[in-house]
């Protein structure tokens, strides 16, 4: 799977997808909300992959939540952990206990007809894995499910080839130089921040010892 990472305001991006599902939730008279910890946050993201991930999670939540139910999309930024957490919560029918262990496993053709959710979650996990993220399921205390996607904001874990060629990113150029051993990374205290994304600055040449 080839990544095409580009600088994206994740809060705005998720908000645009949220808007696309408002009509579906309205038809089912569902209480549909979007909440976020920061008004904006720029990170490197494969927009095509994230669109598919969120589409699968939100469409499942709306589909398996009854009329009058509640679905919430949340974006939580943690600069300390260098990650963004995206949660899709619902108070729907939930996932049967005997299926929870294999929730992200691809079903056989016979099983697939019983649960399209299983097919979607398998594909969703493969995309999250390709983006070096994590996805997991938990029970909603009020009934229903919580699907959590964790995306790293540490851009140094990606290779230069993972970045969209025309993104014109500082990071892409820097990573290419690092790859050719022309620069070294500074200690953590010399990190510099650009639009919510952490980069490493180049080491300055140290003066010779007398």
C-alpha positions as CSV (number, residue, x, y, z in Angstrom):
1,X,0.0,0.0,0.0
2,X,1.5,3.3,-1.1
3,X,0.9,6.3,1.2
4,X,0.4,9.8,0.0
5,X,0.9,12.0,3.1
6,X,0.2,15.7,2.9
7,X,-0.3,18.5,5.4
8,X,-4.0,18.5,6.5
9,X,-6.0,20.2,9.2
10,X,-7.4,17.0,10.7
11,X,-10.1,18.9,12.6
12,X,-11.5,20.5,9.5
13,X,-11.1,17.3,7.5
14,X,-13.1,15.3,10.0
15,X,-15.7,18.1,10.1
16,X,-16.2,17.9,6.3
17,X,-16.8,14.1,6.5
18,X,-19.2,14.7,9.5
19,X,-21.2,17.1,7.4
20,X,-21.6,14.4,4.7
21,X,-23.4,12.1,7.2
22,X,-25.7,14.7,8.8
23,X,-28.6,13.9,6.4
24,X,-28.3,10.1,7.1
25,X,-28.5,10.7,10.8
26,X,-31.4,13.2,10.4
27,X,-33.4,10.6,8.5
28,X,-33.0,8.2,11.4
29,X,-33.7,11.1,13.9
30,X,-30.3,10.4,15.5
31,X,-28.5,12.8,17.8
32,X,-25.4,13.3,15.7
33,X,-22.5,15.4,17.1
34,X,-18.9,16.4,16.3
35,X,-16.6,17.4,19.1
36,X,-12.9,18.2,19.1
37,X,-10.2,19.2,21.6
38,X,-8.6,21.8,19.4
39,X,-10.2,24.2,16.8
40,X,-7.5,23.2,14.3
41,X,-4.5,21.0,14.0
42,X,-2.3,20.4,11.0
43,X,-0.6,17.0,10.6
44,X,0.6,14.8,7.7
45,X,-2.3,12.6,6.6
46,X,-3.2,10.3,3.7
47,X,-6.6,11.9,2.9
48,X,-7.8,9.1,0.7
49,X,-7.2,6.5,3.3
50,X,-8.6,8.6,6.1
51,X,-11.8,9.3,4.1
52,X,-12.4,5.5,3.8
53,X,-11.6,4.8,7.4
54,X,-14.0,7.4,8.7
55,X,-16.7,6.5,6.1
56,X,-16.7,2.9,7.3
57,X,-16.8,3.7,11.0
58,X,-19.4,6.4,10.8
59,X,-21.7,4.5,8.4
60,X,-21.5,1.5,10.7
61,X,-22.4,3.6,13.7
62,X,-25.4,5.2,12.0
63,X,-26.5,1.9,10.5
64,X,-26.5,-0.1,13.7
65,X,-27.9,2.7,15.9
66,X,-31.7,2.7,16.1
67,X,-33.9,5.7,15.5
68,X,-33.5,8.4,18.1
69,X,-30.1,7.0,19.1
70,X,-26.8,9.0,19.5
71,X,-23.7,9.0,17.4
72,X,-20.6,11.1,18.2
73,X,-17.4,11.8,16.2
74,X,-14.6,13.1,18.4
75,X,-11.1,14.3,17.6
76,X,-8.6,14.5,20.5
77,X,-5.1,15.9,20.0
78,X,-2.4,14.8,22.3
79,X,0.9,16.7,21.7
80,X,2.5,15.0,24.7
81,X,1.9,11.5,23.2
82,X,2.4,12.8,19.6
83,X,-0.8,11.4,18.4
84,X,-4.3,12.2,17.4
85,X,-7.2,10.0,18.6
86,X,-10.4,9.8,16.5
87,X,-13.4,8.2,18.2
88,X,-16.7,7.2,16.8
89,X,-19.2,6.4,19.6
90,X,-22.7,5.2,19.4
91,X,-25.4,3.8,21.7
92,X,-26.6,1.2,19.2
93,X,-26.9,-2.6,19.3
94,X,-23.2,-3.1,20.1
95,X,-21.1,-6.1,19.0
96,X,-22.0,-9.6,20.2
97,X,-19.5,-10.9,22.8
98,X,-18.6,-14.0,20.8
99,X,-17.5,-11.8,17.9
100,X,-15.4,-9.2,19.7
101,X,-12.2,-11.1,19.6
102,X,-12.3,-11.4,15.8
103,X,-13.9,-8.1,15.1
104,X,-11.1,-7.1,12.6
105,X,-10.7,-10.5,11.1
106,X,-11.8,-11.0,7.5
107,X,-14.9,-13.3,7.4
108,X,-15.3,-16.1,4.9
109,X,-17.9,-15.6,2.1
110,X,-20.5,-17.4,4.1
111,X,-20.0,-15.3,7.2
112,X,-19.8,-12.1,5.2
113,X,-23.5,-12.1,4.3
114,X,-24.3,-12.1,8.0
115,X,-22.3,-9.0,8.8
116,X,-21.1,-6.3,6.4
117,X,-19.7,-4.6,9.4
118,X,-17.0,-7.3,9.6
119,X,-15.9,-6.7,6.0
120,X,-15.7,-3.0,6.6
121,X,-13.8,-3.3,9.8
122,X,-11.2,-5.6,8.3
123,X,-10.6,-3.2,5.4
124,X,-10.5,-0.3,7.9
125,X,-7.9,-1.9,10.0
126,X,-5.7,-2.7,7.0
127,X,-5.8,1.0,6.1
128,X,-5.0,2.1,9.7
129,X,-2.1,-0.3,9.8
130,X,-0.7,1.0,6.5
131,X,-0.8,4.5,8.1
132,X,1.2,3.2,11.1
133,X,-1.8,3.8,13.3
134,X,-3.9,1.7,15.7
135,X,-7.6,0.8,15.9
136,X,-9.5,-0.8,18.7
137,X,-12.9,-1.5,20.0
138,X,-14.4,-0.8,23.4
139,X,-17.9,-0.9,24.9
140,X,-19.7,2.3,25.4
141,X,-20.7,2.4,29.1
142,X,-24.2,3.6,28.0
143,X,-24.6,0.8,25.5
144,X,-23.2,0.5,22.0
145,X,-19.6,0.7,20.8
146,X,-16.6,3.0,20.7
147,X,-14.2,2.7,17.8
148,X,-10.9,4.4,18.4
149,X,-8.3,5.2,15.7
150,X,-4.9,6.5,16.9
151,X,-2.8,8.3,14.3
152,X,0.9,9.2,15.0
153,X,2.0,12.8,14.5
154,X,5.7,11.9,14.7
155,X,6.6,12.4,11.0
156,X,10.1,10.8,11.5
157,X,8.5,7.3,11.5
158,X,7.7,7.6,7.8
159,X,10.0,7.2,4.9
160,X,10.5,10.0,2.3
161,X,8.5,7.9,-0.2
162,X,5.4,8.1,2.0
163,X,4.9,11.8,1.3
164,X,2.9,13.1,-1.6
165,X,5.4,14.2,-4.3
166,X,3.9,17.6,-4.9
167,X,3.3,18.4,-1.2
168,X,6.4,20.6,-1.2
169,X,7.0,19.6,2.4
170,X,10.0,20.6,4.4
171,X,9.9,17.2,6.0
172,X,10.2,15.4,2.7
173,X,13.4,17.3,1.8
174,X,14.8,16.9,5.2
175,X,14.1,13.1,5.3
176,X,15.8,12.7,2.0
177,X,18.9,14.4,3.4
178,X,18.8,12.3,6.5
179,X,18.5,9.2,4.4
180,X,21.7,10.2,2.6
181,X,23.5,10.8,5.9
182,X,24.0,14.5,5.1
183,X,22.4,15.7,8.4
184,X,22.0,14.4,11.9
185,X,19.1,14.8,14.3
186,X,19.4,17.2,17.3
187,X,18.4,16.3,20.8
188,X,14.7,16.5,21.7
189,X,15.1,20.0,23.2
190,X,16.1,21.4,19.8
191,X,12.8,20.3,18.1
192,X,11.0,23.1,16.2
193,X,7.3,23.2,15.6
194,X,5.6,24.1,12.3
195,X,1.8,24.2,12.1
196,X,1.4,21.5,14.8
197,X,3.9,19.2,13.1
198,X,7.2,18.4,14.8
199,X,10.4,18.6,12.8
200,X,14.0,18.0,13.8
201,X,16.4,20.9,13.2
202,X,19.9,20.4,11.8
203,X,22.8,20.3,14.1
204,X,25.0,23.3,14.0
205,X,28.7,22.6,13.6
206,X,30.3,22.6,17.1
207,X,33.5,24.7,17.6
208,X,36.6,22.7,18.0
209,X,37.9,22.1,21.5
210,X,40.9,24.3,22.4
